[in-house]
Amino acid sequence: MSLSRRVPLTMIAGAILVLNLIDAVFTLIYVHLGLAVEGNPLMGQALTRGPVGFMLVKLALVSMGVLVLFRLRRRRAASVALVASAIAYSSLLVYHLTSVPALVELARS
C-alpha cells in the first residue's frame, strides 16, 4: 500500500504549507541573529524587502507550487513530488529543532 493511499494527499499538501511557514520563521530568526544568510538567490532578494515581504513571497511561491502539484495529483510524478516535498520539509524541521537549544542559549546571552 503506497503512502498516498494511507495518508490523503490533502493532508500531505497541508503539511507542506505548515512546514514551509515554520521554515520561513526559522530562516528569519537565523538571518536576524546573523547566524545564516539566505542561500536561495530569489528568496535572498525577497529578504531585502523585509520580513513581511520575505514571508509573502515564500508562502506565495510554495503555496502555488503545492496547488499545481495537488491539482495534478492523479499523475504519479505530482503525487511523488508532494510526498518528497513533505519529507524534505520534515527533515528541515528536524534540523531547525536541533538548533533550538543553541538559539535559546544565544538569546540568554
BELCORSUL-V35110 format. One record per run of one state. SS is the DSSP state (~ for helix, > for strand, _ for the rest). FROM is the first residue (numbers start at 1). LEN is the number of residues. If there is no record, write none. Layout:
ss=SS from=FROM len=LEN
ss=SS from=FROM len=LEN
//
This chain:
ss=_ from=1 len=2
ss=~ from=3 len=4
ss=_ from=7 len=2
ss=~ from=9 len=24
ss=_ from=33 len=8
ss=~ from=41 len=7
ss=_ from=48 len=3
ss=~ from=51 len=21
ss=_ from=72 len=4
ss=~ from=76 len=23
ss=_ from=99 len=1
ss=~ from=100 len=9
ss=_ from=109 len=1
//
